[in-house]
Amino acid sequence: MNINLFGNILIYSSLASCLIGIISAYFGKGFRRFAYFNFFAMTLASLSMVYALLTNDFSVSYVAHVGAVETPRFFAAISLWSSLEGSILLWGWILSAYTAACLYHYRNDFEKWMPWVAITLFAIGLFFYMVLAIPANPFQTVFPVPDNGPGPNPLLQNHWLMAIHPPMLYLGYVGMSIPFSFAVATLVTGDLTRSWVEVTRRWTLLAWMFLSVAIILGGWWSYAVLGWGGYWAWDPVENASFMPWLTATAFLHSIMVQQRRDMLKIWNLFLIIVTFLLTLLGTFLTRSGVLESVHAFSESGIGHYFLMAIAVTLIVSTALLLWKGPQFKSIGKLDHPLSRESFFLFNNLLFVTFCFVVLLGTLYPLIVEALKGIKVTVGGPFFNQMTVPLALAIILLMGVGAAVPWKKADAKTLFSKILLPPFLLAIVTVVCAFALGIQKGFVLTTIGFSTLSLSIMLIEMGQIARQNRSVLKIFSINPRRYGGFVTHIGIIVIAIGISLSGSYQEELQVTLKKGETLQIGNYGIQLDNLFAREKPQRFEIVAQALISKNGNPIGFLKPTLNYYTNSREPIGSPAIRSTIVDDLYLTLMAFDPATEQATFRILLTPAVSWIWSGGLFIIAGVLISAWKKRV
């Protein structure tokens, strides 16, 4: 049996298992075995495609599309997700893994919910495997079999981050299927218990962590590969991953109000449904070919499938909310505007408004083009002007909201005993930053709000640690609260990194002769050598630059120009020296071997590493928050 036939049998088997699983779940018997079989079939299908890629089996359509004999085996393997059909295959495998894990984990629990959870997950799987079987089938046969292929997109085969970023993104996107399925099960059964809150929060938290890591790694990849020296450009595909992150973040905050005060039940169901819809929208934007982006796949025929899926999901979810929503009236009520639940409501308003602004800016060019046939762009200035105030307000609420008690706070006591020391510290920090040369209002405001929120959280954690004579014990006392603090610290670190790096970047473009030196900041850059070298999949021109700091040599940076057989223009790979203080960023723009000259684009950017470091705090915070134990 050839690999094309084997792969198609597995895909259609998965399609059939989902259909039979829906029927079995409706009658409430034996549906889990179909989830396990589906996972087994999709695992074999994915491994078969990896094997075909590694062995250069060009009779397989996907391998003929993205494979090449000269591609290093590492990049050949991860090219599984370098193009449309392979990415849908990986998507389907992750969905099968989530479905099997969820149904197995709750095999003895929630008998009322689980059949409907299974039906929803199988229905999602039915759609994706239908797409995989018909318009995006990677196992089609190619004849005559070519001797070689074009290889993956050159931008996707020159950095190890491509091995991590897409799987993290898919784990985040697909992970939102689980809380959505529980939301549907709740609406159908009319059962919204405290158990639902905890189960949905935990699965959302897991998917949110993967999505957070994916967004940060995507920025890192853009920064380290594309050569422009930035990490976020409000690209529509970047926005597509950011929007469900915003609504999921809102849910993770408002679900605490439901658990503590029995409020916002319908609102939380709404947020879960919207988050799932935004993951479908993000998939549509990325894979339908409607967008021109370095992140998007072009020439796709699956757009109308996803539009249909979005429409069906929207109609069914809205009908369920209108039908069953009224019976989930909240018992709790808002007692006072100065309370933690009030701050959570304001927090949710900010996140949803943020998401709406991003959605509007992303879809507006598509709507105008569809209606009027003209191309318009909505760029960074619009997004920055609209979202920066929202982001600053969110940073401020991180700390102040955590300091306010539930139900009602005494304003005088709150300010004099809790907020006054952090407020004074924030003022001192801003003054010091101004004295050090930071004079832009946006950056000073970010530093001030960040200092205020950070000090509120650290003071509380310090007090608890002092009472228990242990720093680590505070996380076992209340893992959700203090794990959330750690996550918030990560967000604050990222915010400071973004404000500094986006406001105080130095840039030069200069041509150096061999032995000539240029000074930028404390760094000296000398062109030491210019040479060529052959790699299996490309030809490289390397500019070796000797770097010194304050007159002392500290090493070499080697930016390159890469020539691929399937690319008309050379693709640059920047070289970066990264420290906690700043990044020195060199991109080779052009060269002249006759005169031994090289033209560089040089960037000196502060605090970029803070953005990547903040991701580590986020991961740690999520893992602590998900900890079940309470002492």
C-alpha positions in Angstrom: 0.0 0.0 0.0 1.5 3.3 -1.0 1.6 6.2 1.4 -1.0 8.3 -0.5 -3.7 5.5 -0.2 -2.7 4.9 3.4 -3.0 8.5 4.4 -6.4 8.9 2.7 -7.7 5.8 4.4 -6.7 7.3 7.8 -8.2 10.7 7.0 -11.5 9.2 5.9 -11.4 6.9 8.9 -11.2 9.9 11.1 -14.0 11.5 9.3 -16.2 8.4 9.8 -15.2 8.1 13.4 -16.4 11.6 14.1 -19.7 11.0 12.4 -20.3 7.7 14.3 -19.0 9.3 17.4 -21.7 12.0 17.2 -24.4 9.3 16.8 -23.0 7.3 19.7 -22.7 10.3 22.0 -26.3 11.3 21.2 -27.4 7.9 22.5 -24.9 8.2 25.3 -23.0 5.0 24.8 -19.5 4.1 23.6 -18.5 7.4 22.1 -15.1 7.6 23.8 -13.7 4.7 21.8 -14.2 6.7 18.6 -12.3 9.6 20.0 -9.4 7.2 20.8 -9.5 5.7 17.4 -9.6 9.1 15.8 -6.5 10.1 17.7 -4.8 6.9 16.7 -5.7 7.4 13.0 -4.6 11.1 12.9 -1.3 10.2 14.7 -0.5 7.7 12.0 -1.5 10.1 9.2 0.8 12.8 10.7 3.7 10.4 11.1 3.2 9.1 7.6 3.4 12.7 6.2 6.6 13.3 8.3 8.1 10.1 6.9 7.2 11.1 3.4 8.9 14.5 3.9 12.0 13.0 5.4 12.3 10.4 2.6 11.5 12.9 -0.2 8.5 10.9 -1.5 7.5 13.3 -4.3 4.6 11.2 -5.3 2.8 12.8 -2.3 1.3 16.1 -3.4 2.3 17.9 -0.2 5.9 16.7 -0.4 6.1 17.8 -4.1 4.8 21.2 -3.0 7.1 21.9 0.0 9.9 19.3 -0.2 13.4 19.4 -1.7 16.3 17.0 -1.6 18.7 19.6 -0.4 16.5 20.8 2.5 18.1 19.8 5.8 16.2 17.0 7.5 15.2 19.2 10.5 13.5 21.7 8.3 12.1 19.0 6.1 10.3 17.5 9.2 8.9 20.8 10.4 7.7 21.8 6.9 4.7 19.6 8.0 3.2 23.0 9.0 4.9 25.2 6.4 2.0 25.2 4.0 -1.8 24.9 4.0 -2.5 21.2 3.7 0.2 20.2 6.2 -0.9 22.8 8.7 -4.5 21.5 8.5 -3.2 18.0 9.1 -1.3 19.1 12.2 -4.4 21.0 13.3 -6.5 17.9 12.9 -4.1 15.8 14.9 -4.0 18.3 17.8 -7.8 18.4 17.8 -7.9 14.6 18.0 -5.5 14.7 20.9 -7.5 17.3 22.8 -10.7 15.4 22.2 -9.2 12.1 23.3 -7.6 13.7 26.4 -10.8 15.5 27.4 -13.1 12.5 27.1 -10.6 10.2 28.8 -9.9 12.7 31.7 -13.6 13.0 32.5 -14.5 9.3 31.7 -16.1 9.0 35.2 -17.3 12.5 35.7 -20.1 14.8 34.4 -22.3 12.2 32.9 -24.9 14.9 32.0 -22.4 17.1 30.1 -20.0 14.7 28.5 -22.2 13.4 25.6 -22.8 16.9 24.5 -19.2 17.9 25.0 -18.3 14.9 22.8 -20.9 15.8 20.2 -19.5 19.3 19.9 -15.9 18.1 19.7 -16.8 15.5 17.1 -18.7 18.1 15.1 -15.7 20.4 15.0 -13.6 17.4 14.0 -16.1 16.5 11.3 -15.6 19.9 9.7 -11.8 19.9 9.9 -11.5 16.3 8.6 -13.9 17.2 5.8 -11.6 20.1 4.8 -8.6 17.8 5.1 -10.2 15.2 2.9 -11.5 17.4 0.1 -10.0 20.9 -0.5 -6.8 20.6 1.6 -5.9 16.9 1.1 -2.1 16.5 1.5 -2.1 12.9 0.3 -3.1 13.4 -3.3 -1.0 11.5 -5.8 1.4 13.3 -8.2 2.2 11.7 -11.6 4.6 11.8 -13.1 6.7 11.9 -10.0 9.1 14.9 -10.1 12.8 14.4 -9.2 12.8 17.3 -6.8 10.6 20.0 -5.3 10.9 23.7 -4.5 11.5 23.3 -0.8 9.7 25.2 2.0 9.3 29.0 1.9 12.9 30.3 2.5 11.6 32.4 5.4 10.5 29.2 7.1 13.7 27.3 6.9 16.3 29.5 8.5 15.4 29.6 12.2 14.7 27.1 14.9 11.7 29.1 16.1 9.6 27.7 13.3 9.8 24.3 15.1 7.9 25.8 18.1 5.8 28.8 17.1 3.2 27.2 14.8 2.6 24.2 17.1 2.1 26.6 20.1 -0.3 28.6 18.0 -2.3 25.6 17.0 -2.3 24.3 20.6 -3.8 27.6 21.7 -6.3 27.9 18.8 -7.5 24.3 19.0 -7.5 24.3 22.8 -10.3 26.8 22.8 -12.5 24.0 21.4 -12.7 22.4 24.8 -14.2 25.3 26.8 -16.5 26.0 23.8 -17.7 22.4 24.0 -18.5 22.7 27.7 -20.3 26.0 27.0 -22.5 24.2 24.4 -23.1 21.3 26.8 -24.1 23.7 29.5 -26.6 25.5 27.3 -28.1 22.3 26.0 -28.5 20.7 29.4 -29.3 23.8 31.3 -26.7 22.8 33.9 -24.3 25.6 35.0 -22.8 24.4 38.2 -19.6 25.5 40.1 -17.9 22.4 38.5 -18.4 23.9 35.1 -16.6 27.1 36.2 -13.5 25.3 37.4 -13.4 22.9 34.4 -13.8 25.6 31.8 -11.4 27.9 33.5 -8.7 25.3 33.6 -8.9 24.3 29.9 -9.1 28.0 28.9 -6.1 28.8 31.0 -4.1 26.0 29.3 -5.1 27.2 25.8 -4.5 30.8 26.8 -1.0 29.9 27.9 -0.2 28.3 24.6 -1.6 31.2 22.7 0.4 33.7 24.8 3.6 31.8 24.1 2.8 31.6 20.4 2.2 35.3 20.1 5.5 36.1 21.9 7.4 33.5 19.8 5.8 34.9 16.6 7.1 38.3 17.5 10.5 36.8 18.2 10.6 35.0 14.9 9.6 38.2 13.1 12.4 40.1 14.9 15.0 37.4 14.4 14.2 36.4 10.8 12.7 39.1 8.7 15.4 41.7 9.1 13.3 44.7 9.7 14.2 45.0 13.4 10.6 44.9 14.7 8.4 42.3 16.4 4.9 43.5 15.9 3.4 45.4 12.9 -0.3 45.0 13.4 -0.3 42.6 10.5 -3.8 41.1 10.0 -2.5 37.6 10.7 -0.9 38.8 13.9 -4.1 40.4 14.9 -6.0 37.2 14.1 -4.1 35.4 17.0 -4.3 38.5 19.3 -8.1 38.8 19.2 -9.1 35.5 20.8 -6.3 36.1 23.3 -8.0 39.3 24.4 -11.5 37.7 24.8 -10.0 34.7 26.6 -8.2 37.0 28.9 -11.4 38.8 29.6 -13.1 35.4 30.4 -10.3 34.3 32.8 -11.0 37.5 34.8 -14.8 37.5 34.7 -15.0 33.8 35.6 -13.6 34.7 39.0 -16.6 37.0 39.5 -19.0 34.1 38.6 -17.2 31.8 41.0 -17.0 34.3 43.9 -20.2 36.3 43.5 -22.4 34.1 41.2 -22.5 36.9 38.6 -21.9 37.2 34.8 -23.0 33.7 33.9 -24.4 34.6 30.5 -21.6 37.0 29.8 -19.0 34.2 30.5 -20.8 31.9 28.1 -20.8 34.6 25.5 -17.0 35.2 25.9 -16.3 31.6 25.5 -18.4 31.4 22.3 -16.8 34.6 20.9 -13.3 33.3 21.6 -14.0 30.1 19.7 -15.5 32.1 16.8 -12.4 34.3 16.7 -10.2 31.2 16.4 -12.2 30.2 13.4 -12.0 33.7 12.0 -8.2 33.6 12.6 -7.9 30.4 10.7 -10.0 31.8 7.9 -7.9 34.9 7.6 -4.6 32.9 7.7 -5.5 30.1 5.3 -8.2 31.4 3.0 -5.9 33.5 0.8 -7.9 36.7 1.4 -4.9 38.4 3.0 -1.4 39.2 1.7 1.0 38.6 4.6 4.2 36.8 5.2 2.3 34.7 7.7 -0.6 33.8 5.5 -1.1 31.0 3.0 -2.1 32.1 -0.5 -4.0 30.4 -3.3 -6.3 28.6 -0.9 -9.7 27.0 -1.8 -10.9 26.6 1.8 -12.1 30.1 2.5 -15.8 29.4 1.8 -15.7 26.3 4.0 -14.5 28.3 7.0 -17.1 31.1 6.3 -19.8 28.4 6.4 -18.4 27.0 9.6 -18.3 30.5 11.2 -21.9 31.1 10.1 -23.2 27.8 11.4 -21.4 28.2 14.7 -22.6 31.8 15.1 -26.3 30.8 14.4 -26.3 27.7 16.6 -24.5 29.5 19.5 -26.8 32.6 19.3 -29.9 30.4 19.2 -28.7 28.4 22.3 -27.9 31.7 24.1 -31.3 33.1 23.3 -33.1 29.9 24.1 -31.4 28.8 27.3 -29.6 32.0 28.4 -32.5 33.5 30.4 -32.5 30.6 32.8 -28.9 31.4 33.9 -29.9 34.6 35.6 -27.2 35.7 38.1 -28.1 35.6 41.8 -25.3 37.9 42.9 -25.5 41.6 42.3 -23.1 44.6 42.2 -23.0 46.0 45.7 -20.7 49.0 45.3 -18.8 50.7 42.4 -15.6 50.5 44.6 -15.3 46.7 44.7 -13.3 44.0 43.0 -16.2 42.9 40.9 -16.7 46.4 39.6 -13.0 46.5 38.6 -13.4 43.2 36.9 -16.3 44.5 34.9 -14.3 47.5 33.8 -11.4 45.2 33.0 -13.7 43.1 30.7 -15.0 46.3 29.1 -11.4 47.3 28.2 -10.5 43.9 26.8 -13.6 43.6 24.7 -13.2 47.2 23.4 -9.6 46.4 22.6 -10.7 43.3 20.7 -13.3 45.3 18.8 -10.8 47.9 17.7 -8.4 45.3 16.4 -11.3 43.5 14.7 -12.5 46.7 13.0 -9.0 47.6 11.9 -8.3 44.1 10.5 -11.6 43.6 8.7 -12.2 47.1 7.4 -9.9 46.8 4.4 -11.4 43.5 3.4 -15.0 44.9 3.7 -14.1 48.0 1.6 -12.4 45.9 -1.1 -15.4 43.5 -1.2 -18.0 46.3 -1.5 -16.1 48.9 -3.5 -13.3 47.0 -5.2 -10.6 49.3 -3.9 -7.7 48.5 -1.7 -7.2 50.4 1.6 -4.8 49.8 4.4 -5.2 50.3 8.2 -1.7 50.6 9.6 0.1 51.0 12.9 -0.8 54.6 13.6 -4.5 53.7 13.8 -4.0 50.7 16.0 -1.5 52.5 18.3 -3.7 55.6 18.7 -6.7 53.5 19.6 -5.2 50.8 21.7 -2.4 52.5 23.7 -4.8 54.2 26.1 -6.7 50.9 26.6 -3.4 49.0 27.3 -2.3 51.6 29.8 -5.7 51.4 31.6 -5.4 47.6 31.7 -1.9 47.9 33.3 -3.2 50.2 35.9 -6.1 47.9 36.7 -3.7 44.9 37.2 -2.5 46.3 40.5 -5.3 48.6 41.7 -8.0 46.0 41.0 -6.1 43.3 42.9 -5.9 45.6 45.9 -9.7 46.3 46.1 -11.7 43.9 48.2 -14.8 42.1 47.1 -18.3 43.6 47.7 -17.2 47.1 49.0 -14.1 49.0 49.8 -13.6 52.0 52.1 -11.9 54.6 49.8 -10.0 56.3 52.6 -8.6 53.0 54.0 -7.8 51.7 50.5 -5.8 54.7 49.5 -4.0 55.4 52.8 -3.0 51.9 53.8 -2.7 50.0 50.5 -2.3 52.4 47.5 -0.3 55.3 49.0 3.1 53.6 49.2 3.0 52.2 45.7 1.7 55.5 44.4 4.6 57.4 45.9 7.1 54.8 44.6 5.6 55.2 41.1 6.1 58.9 41.3 9.8 58.5 42.4 10.4 55.9 39.6 9.0 58.2 37.0 11.1 61.1 38.2 14.2 58.9 38.1 13.4 57.7 34.6 13.0 61.3 33.5 16.3 62.3 35.0 17.9 59.4 33.1 16.7 60.8 29.8 13.4 59.0 29.3 11.1 62.0 28.5 8.4 60.6 26.2 5.0 60.8 27.9 3.8 57.3 26.8 6.9 55.6 28.2 6.8 57.5 31.5 3.1 56.7 31.9 3.9 53.0 31.2 6.7 53.0 33.7 4.5 54.8 36.3 1.5 52.6 35.9 3.7 49.5 35.8 5.6 50.5 38.9 2.3 51.1 40.8 0.8 47.8 39.8 4.0 45.8 40.3 4.6 47.2 43.8 1.1 46.5 44.9 1.5 42.9 44.0 5.0 42.5 45.4 4.1 44.2 48.7 1.2 41.8 49.2 3.2 38.8 48.3 6.0 40.0 50.6 3.6 40.3 53.5 2.3 36.8 53.0 5.8 35.4 52.6 6.9 37.1 55.8 3.9 35.8 57.7 4.6 32.2 56.6 8.4 32.6 56.6 8.5 31.2 53.1 8.4 32.8 49.6 7.4 29.5 47.9 4.6 28.8 50.4 2.5 31.8 49.2 1.8 29.9 46.0 0.4 26.9 47.8 -1.8 29.2 50.0 -3.6 30.7 47.1 -2.1 29.5 43.8 -4.8 31.1 41.6 -4.3 34.6 43.1 -0.5 34.6 43.3 0.0 32.6 40.1 -2.1 35.4 38.5 0.3 37.9 40.1 3.2 36.2 38.4 1.4 36.2 35.1 0.7 39.9 35.6 4.3 40.6 36.3 5.2 39.0 33.0 2.7 41.3 31.2 4.2 44.3 32.9 7.7 43.3 31.9 6.5 42.9 28.3 4.8 46.3 28.4 7.9 48.1 29.6 10.0 46.3 27.0 7.5 47.3 24.2 7.4 51.0 25.4 11.2 51.4 25.6 12.1 49.4 22.5 9.4 51.1 20.4 10.3 54.6 21.5 14.1 54.7 21.8 15.5 52.7 18.9 18.5 54.1 17.1 18.9 53.3 13.4 21.7 53.7 10.8 22.3 52.5 7.3 26.0 52.7 6.3 28.5 51.2 3.9 31.7 50.0 5.5 35.0 49.0 3.8 37.0 46.1 5.2 38.7 47.3 8.4 36.5 50.4 8.7 34.7 51.1 12.0 31.4 52.7 12.9 30.2 53.9 16.3 26.6 53.6 17.5 25.9 54.1 21.2 28.6 52.4 23.2 29.2 49.9 20.4 31.9 49.9 17.7 31.3 47.9 14.5 34.2 47.0 12.2 33.8 45.1 9.0 36.3 42.3 9.6 35.7 40.0 6.6 33.4 39.4 3.7 33.1 35.8 2.3 30.8 33.3 0.7 29.9 29.8 1.8 27.7 26.9 0.4 25.0 25.3 2.5 22.9 22.3 1.4 19.8 24.4 0.6 21.3 27.8 -0.1 24.3 30.0 -1.0 25.3 32.5 1.6 27.2 35.8 1.6 28.5 36.5 5.1 29.7 39.8 6.5 31.8 39.2 9.6 31.7 42.2 11.9 33.9 42.7 14.9 31.9 44.2 17.8 33.4 46.2 20.6 31.8 47.9 23.6 33.4 51.0 25.2 36.5 50.2 23.1 36.8 46.5 24.2 36.3 43.7 21.7 33.4 41.4 22.7 32.9 39.1 19.7 31.7 38.8 16.1 28.3 39.2 14.5 27.7 37.5 11.1 24.7 38.8 9.2 24.1 37.0 5.9 22.4 37.3 2.5 20.9 33.9 1.6 20.3 32.8 -2.0 17.7 30.1 -2.6 17.0 28.4 -5.9 13.2 29.1 -5.5 13.6 32.8 -4.6 14.3 35.6 -7.0 15.7 37.9 -4.4 18.3 37.2 -1.7 16.8 36.9 1.8 18.8 38.5 4.7 19.3 36.8 8.0 20.2 39.4 10.7 22.7 38.9 13.4 21.8 40.0 16.9 23.7 40.6 20.1 21.1 40.6 22.9 21.5 41.7 26.5 19.1 42.7 29.3 19.9 46.4 28.5 19.8 46.5 24.7 20.1 44.7 21.4 22.6 45.4 18.7 21.0 44.3 15.4 22.8 44.0 12.1 21.3 43.3 8.7 23.4 42.9 5.6 21.7 44.9 2.8 24.2 44.7 0.0 27.9 43.9 -0.7 30.6 44.5 -3.3 33.3 41.8 -3.4 35.5 43.8 -5.7 35.9 46.7 -3.3 35.3 44.5 -0.1 32.5 46.8 1.0 29.2 45.9 2.8 26.1 47.9 3.4 24.5 47.4 6.8 21.3 48.4 8.4 22.2 48.8 12.1 19.7 49.1 15.0 20.4 49.7 18.7 17.2 48.9 20.6 16.7 49.0 24.4 14.9 46.3 26.4 13.9 44.0 23.6 14.9 40.9 25.6 12.3 42.0 28.3 9.6 41.0 25.9 10.8 37.4 25.5 11.6 37.2 29.2 8.0 38.2 30.1 6.8 35.1 28.4 8.6 33.0 31.0 6.7 34.7 33.8 3.5 34.1 31.9 4.2 30.3 31.7 5.2 30.1 35.3 2.1 32.0 36.4 -0.3 29.8 34.5 1.3 26.6 35.8 1.0 28.0 39.4 -2.6 29.1 38.8 -3.6 25.7 37.5 -2.3 24.0 40.6 -5.2 22.3 42.4 -3.7 22.1 45.8 -4.7 24.6 48.5 -3.3 24.6 52.0 
